[in-house]
Amino acid sequence: MNASKARSASLALAATGMLLLSSCSSPQASVPSPIAPSGDSAPEVACDAVQVGEFTRCENFYEDFWPEIDRQMDALYEEAKETDGGRLVIWDWYELAPDVIAEFNSRYPDLKIETRGLTYNLPSAIISADATGARNTDILSGSLVSAAAMTDEGYWAEIDWTQYGVPAEFLTIGAPEMLPDSINGSLMQYNTDKIEVPTSLEGLLDPQYERKVSIASYNPIVFSGYGMANGEDAMVELIEELKSSGTLEILEDQNSPLSSGDVPIALNQTLFNPNPSLAVAPFEHTGVFAQFSGVNVDAKNMPGAVLWSLWNAYDPDWLELRMTDERFSTTQVPYPGLPSSLFDQATGLMKTNAEALLLSLENGASIETEDTRDEWIAMTTAADATLNG
């Protein structure tokens, strides 16, 4: 997806409020039957499994799984262009870039994408459209935390992705109807001309980092992995020490002082600034978050929604562009369940970000799961209260 997938951290803060909002709305009264895959059931294929942190990689994905997914996508396209006049509505954190839409339409020319960027209002817009009967988005997306309201209110259509050829091993982190399409995570961005970074958040308490570290007010999830590992009290104490020592400055624009070196360390996520002096590094207790897409139960073009989700997550031609073409350097790092050969071809900013997140996983990064989702929300809420209180 586009840079909207970076929203996982900033939306984590809003998740608690959205859970309250969702409790005031009516649960889905009726869920349309999901569309049936084309032809026979997907053939039984074994995953050539390699563990990448908590994720399972299928090294044989493109040899043994992709041909069936590709076949199903061709059938979905035939259905989608006859559904709702070939209209596909996609709401996200930011609207889709024209270049992304053009790549999709190069393979599926008879589908017309309508896109909106709604930032913090995305979940509430989806809930409101359902309540009023307005045309809703066909696609849902987000992390387990940012999509919490959508999940709890039953907005994800119950699609069995394995019937389209997706490995069952990909569907163990989130709910089974959520298709994993990418990852994001907390990283230290830094200006290599000015400074080196420590390997942990506690390391920032060294006096050499005084007044040299920034964080955005909406990004308390940067500390949540530390809290999940060490407890809320230790997390709160660390944030308070970083603030009181003068080390940590809250800046809404971290990018300019990072580039200039005035504030040479930014606690953030993946880097989208092409300045060659900038780098990213994982740190102890980094959080890495799976990102998901799926079908809205209110979708008017369900075949198109399934098609888009599969294409955006796994199409090898599209992913090659994401890994190598700087026009798509702001798209998120692909799902680590995909083969290592995909990541080996990365260049530029995608290489920078992918290597950092994969190293985070190798080093034991914390991840959100269905079982721990509410703990992550509570920890992020506590971090926000300390950071911005």
C-alpha positions in Angstrom: 0.0 0.0 0.0 1.0 3.6 -0.1 2.4 5.6 2.8 -0.9 5.2 4.6 0.4 2.0 6.1 2.7 4.1 8.2 -0.4 5.1 10.1 -0.3 2.0 12.4 1.6 4.0 15.1 -0.4 7.2 14.9 -3.7 5.3 14.8 -2.7 3.3 17.8 -3.4 6.3 19.9 -6.8 6.7 18.4 -7.7 3.0 18.8 -9.1 3.3 22.3 -11.3 6.2 21.3 -12.5 4.3 18.3 -13.4 1.3 20.5 -15.6 3.6 22.5 -17.2 5.0 19.3 -17.8 1.5 18.0 -19.7 0.6 21.2 -22.2 3.2 20.3 -22.9 1.9 16.9 -25.0 -1.1 15.9 -23.2 -4.4 15.2 -23.6 -5.6 11.7 -27.2 -7.0 11.4 -26.5 -9.2 8.4 -23.3 -10.2 6.7 -23.5 -10.9 3.0 -22.2 -14.3 2.0 -18.6 -14.1 0.8 -18.0 -14.8 -2.8 -17.0 -18.3 -3.8 -13.5 -19.0 -5.3 -13.5 -20.0 -8.9 -13.3 -23.7 -9.9 -12.1 -26.4 -7.6 -10.6 -25.8 -4.2 -7.0 -24.6 -4.1 -4.6 -27.6 -4.3 -2.9 -28.8 -1.2 0.6 -27.3 -1.2 3.2 -27.5 1.6 4.9 -24.4 2.7 8.7 -24.5 2.6 8.7 -22.8 6.0 11.4 -20.6 7.5 10.8 -18.6 10.7 11.3 -14.9 10.5 10.7 -13.8 14.1 7.1 -14.6 14.8 6.3 -14.8 11.1 6.4 -17.9 8.9 8.1 -17.4 5.5 7.1 -19.7 2.6 10.2 -19.8 0.4 8.3 -21.6 -2.3 5.5 -19.1 -2.4 5.9 -18.0 -6.0 6.6 -21.5 -7.3 3.8 -23.4 -5.5 1.2 -20.9 -4.2 1.2 -18.0 -6.6 -0.1 -19.9 -9.7 -3.4 -20.7 -8.0 -3.7 -17.2 -6.5 -3.0 -15.7 -10.0 -5.7 -18.0 -11.5 -8.2 -16.9 -8.9 -7.4 -13.2 -9.5 -8.2 -13.6 -13.3 -11.6 -15.0 -12.3 -12.2 -12.3 -9.7 -11.5 -9.6 -12.3 -14.2 -11.0 -14.6 -16.6 -10.8 -11.7 -15.4 -7.4 -10.5 -15.8 -5.6 -13.8 -19.4 -6.7 -14.0 -20.1 -5.7 -10.3 -21.3 -2.2 -9.4 -20.3 -1.0 -12.9 -16.6 -2.0 -12.3 -16.4 0.6 -9.5 -13.9 -0.1 -6.6 -13.9 2.2 -3.6 -10.8 2.3 -1.4 -10.6 4.5 1.6 -7.4 4.7 3.5 -5.2 6.9 5.7 -4.1 8.7 2.6 -5.7 8.4 -0.8 -4.0 6.1 -3.2 -1.3 7.7 -5.4 -2.1 7.9 -9.1 1.0 5.9 -9.9 -0.3 3.0 -7.7 -3.7 3.1 -9.4 -2.0 3.2 -12.8 -0.1 0.0 -12.0 -3.3 -1.8 -10.9 -5.1 -0.6 -14.0 -2.3 -1.8 -16.3 -3.4 -5.3 -15.5 -7.1 -4.6 -14.7 -8.1 -1.8 -17.0 -11.9 -2.1 -16.7 -12.0 -1.3 -13.0 -12.3 2.3 -11.8 -10.8 3.0 -8.4 -12.3 5.8 -6.3 -10.0 6.7 -3.4 -10.2 8.9 -0.3 -7.7 9.8 2.4 -9.4 10.2 5.7 -6.4 10.1 8.2 -7.8 9.8 11.8 -11.4 9.8 10.6 -11.1 6.6 8.6 -12.8 4.2 11.1 -15.5 6.7 12.0 -16.2 7.4 8.3 -16.7 3.6 7.7 -19.0 3.3 10.7 -21.0 6.4 9.7 -21.4 5.2 6.1 -22.8 2.0 7.4 -25.2 3.8 9.8 -26.5 6.1 7.0 -26.5 3.7 4.1 -24.0 5.8 2.1 -21.6 4.2 -0.3 -18.9 2.7 1.8 -15.3 1.6 1.2 -14.9 -1.9 -0.3 -11.5 -2.3 1.4 -10.6 -2.4 5.1 -6.9 -2.1 6.1 -4.8 -1.5 9.1 -2.9 -3.2 12.0 -4.5 -5.2 14.7 -4.5 -2.1 16.9 -5.6 0.5 14.4 -8.4 -1.7 13.0 -9.6 -2.7 16.5 -13.0 -1.0 16.1 -13.5 -2.5 12.7 -12.7 -5.9 14.0 -14.9 -5.8 17.1 -17.9 -4.5 15.2 -17.6 -7.2 12.6 -16.8 -5.1 9.6 -14.3 -7.6 8.1 -16.1 -10.0 5.7 -15.4 -13.6 6.5 -13.2 -14.4 3.5 -11.4 -17.7 3.6 -8.1 -16.6 2.0 -6.8 -20.2 1.8 -9.5 -21.0 -0.7 -7.7 -18.4 -3.0 -4.4 -20.2 -2.5 -2.9 -18.1 0.4 -0.8 -20.2 2.7 -2.5 -21.0 6.0 0.8 -20.1 7.7 0.2 -16.4 6.7 -3.0 -16.3 8.7 -1.8 -17.0 12.2 -1.1 -13.4 13.5 -4.4 -11.7 12.9 -8.0 -12.9 12.5 -8.4 -15.3 9.6 -10.4 -12.8 7.5 -7.5 -10.3 7.7 -5.0 -10.8 4.8 -1.5 -9.8 5.8 0.1 -7.5 3.2 3.0 -5.7 4.8 4.8 -4.7 8.0 5.8 -1.5 9.8 7.6 -0.9 13.0 9.4 1.4 15.4 12.9 2.5 14.5 15.5 5.1 15.3 15.9 7.4 12.4 19.3 9.2 12.6 21.6 11.6 10.8 24.8 9.6 10.2 26.9 12.8 9.7 26.1 13.9 13.2 25.6 11.0 15.5 25.6 7.3 16.2 22.6 5.7 18.0 22.5 3.3 20.9 21.0 -0.2 20.7 18.3 0.5 23.3 15.9 3.2 24.4 17.6 3.3 27.8 20.9 4.1 26.0 19.4 7.5 25.0 19.7 8.5 28.7 23.5 8.9 28.1 24.3 12.7 28.5 25.7 12.8 24.9 22.1 12.5 23.6 20.7 15.5 25.5 18.5 17.6 23.3 19.2 15.4 20.3 16.2 13.1 20.2 12.7 13.9 18.9 9.3 12.1 18.8 5.9 13.2 17.4 3.1 13.5 19.9 1.0 11.0 18.1 3.7 8.3 18.2 3.7 6.9 21.8 3.6 3.4 20.4 7.4 3.7 19.9 7.6 3.0 23.7 5.0 0.3 23.8 7.3 -2.6 22.9 9.5 -1.6 25.8 6.4 -1.6 28.1 5.3 -5.0 26.9 8.7 -6.4 27.7 9.4 -4.6 31.0 6.0 -3.5 32.3 4.1 -0.3 32.3 5.8 1.2 35.3 9.3 0.8 33.8 8.0 2.3 30.5 6.5 5.3 32.2 9.7 5.9 34.2 11.8 5.8 31.1 9.6 8.3 29.3 9.7 10.6 32.3 13.5 10.4 32.5 14.0 11.1 28.8 11.7 14.2 29.1 13.1 15.5 32.4 16.7 15.1 31.3 16.1 17.3 28.3 16.9 14.4 25.9 13.5 14.0 24.3 11.8 16.8 22.5 8.2 16.5 21.1 8.1 17.7 17.5 5.4 17.4 15.0 7.9 18.0 12.2 10.8 15.6 12.9 11.9 15.5 9.3 13.5 19.0 8.9 15.6 18.9 12.1 16.6 15.3 11.3 17.9 16.3 7.9 19.7 19.4 9.1 21.2 17.6 12.1 19.8 20.0 14.6 17.9 17.1 16.2 19.7 14.2 14.7 17.7 11.3 16.2 14.0 10.7 15.5 12.0 8.0 17.2 9.7 7.0 14.4 8.9 4.3 11.9 10.2 3.6 8.4 12.1 6.3 6.7 10.8 8.1 3.6 13.3 10.9 3.3 15.8 10.3 0.5 18.6 12.4 2.2 21.6 10.0 1.9 22.9 11.1 5.3 19.9 9.5 7.0 19.6 5.9 8.2 17.4 3.8 10.4 18.2 1.3 13.1 16.2 -1.1 15.2 16.6 -1.1 19.0 15.9 -3.5 21.8 12.2 -4.0 22.3 11.3 -2.6 18.9 7.7 -3.3 17.9 7.1 -4.7 14.5 3.5 -4.7 13.3 1.8 -6.8 10.6 -0.5 -4.7 8.4 -3.6 -6.3 6.9 -6.2 -5.7 4.2 -9.6 -7.3 3.6 -13.1 -6.9 2.5 -15.7 -4.6 4.1 -19.0 -6.4 4.8 -20.6 -3.3 3.3 -18.6 -3.7 0.1 -20.6 -3.2 -3.1 -17.8 -4.8 -5.2 -16.6 -7.8 -3.1 -14.8 -9.5 -6.0 -12.9 -6.3 -6.7 -12.0 -6.0 -3.0 -10.6 -9.5 -2.9 -8.8 -8.9 -6.1 -7.2 -5.6 -4.9 -6.1 -7.2 -1.6 -4.4 -10.1 -3.3 -2.8 -8.0 -6.0 -1.5 -5.4 -3.6 -0.1 -7.9 -1.1 1.5 -10.5 -3.4 1.6 -9.7 -7.2 5.3 -10.3 -8.1 5.4 -7.6 -10.8 3.9 -5.0 -8.5 6.1 -6.0 -5.6 9.2 -5.8 -7.8 8.3 -2.2 -8.6 7.8 -1.5 -4.9 11.2 -2.9 -4.1 13.1 -1.2 -6.8 11.3 1.9 -8.2 11.8 5.1 -6.2 8.3 6.2 -7.2 7.0 3.7 -4.7 9.6 4.2 -2.0 6.8 5.4 0.4 4.9 2.1 0.1 5.3 -0.2 3.1 7.7 -3.1 3.4 6.1 -6.3 2.0 5.0 -9.1 4.3 7.9 -11.1 5.6 6.2 -14.4 4.8 7.2 -13.8 1.2 10.4 -15.4 -0.2 13.8 -14.0 0.7 14.5 -13.4 -3.0 11.9 -10.7 -3.0 13.7 -8.7 -0.3 17.1 -9.4 -1.8 16.2 -7.2 -4.8 15.3 -4.2 -2.7 17.1 -0.9 -3.5 17.1 2.6 -2.1 14.8 3.5 0.7 13.0 0.2 0.5 16.2 -1.6 1.1 17.0 0.6 4.1 13.6 0.0 5.6 13.3 -3.7 4.8 16.7 -4.5 6.2 16.0 -2.7 9.4 12.6 -4.3 10.0 13.9 -7.8 9.1 16.8 -7.3 11.5 14.3 -6.2 14.2 12.5 -9.5 13.7 15.7 -11.5 13.8 16.6 -9.8 17.1 13.3 -10.8 18.7 11.1 -7.7 18.1 7.7 -7.6 19.9 4.7 -8.0 17.6 1.0 -7.4 18.0 -1.2 -10.6 18.0 -4.9 -11.1 18.5 -4.2 -12.3 22.0 -2.1 -9.3 23.0 -3.9 -6.6 21.0 -5.7 -5.0 24.0 -2.5 -5.0 26.0 -0.8 -3.1 23.2 -3.7 -0.6 23.2 -3.5 -0.2 27.0 0.3 0.2 26.9 0.1 2.8 24.1 -2.6 4.7 26.0 -0.3 4.8 29.1 2.7 5.9 27.0 0.6 8.7 25.5 -0.5 10.0 28.9 3.1 10.1 30.0 4.5 11.6 26.8 1.8 14.2 26.3 0.5 14.8 29.8 
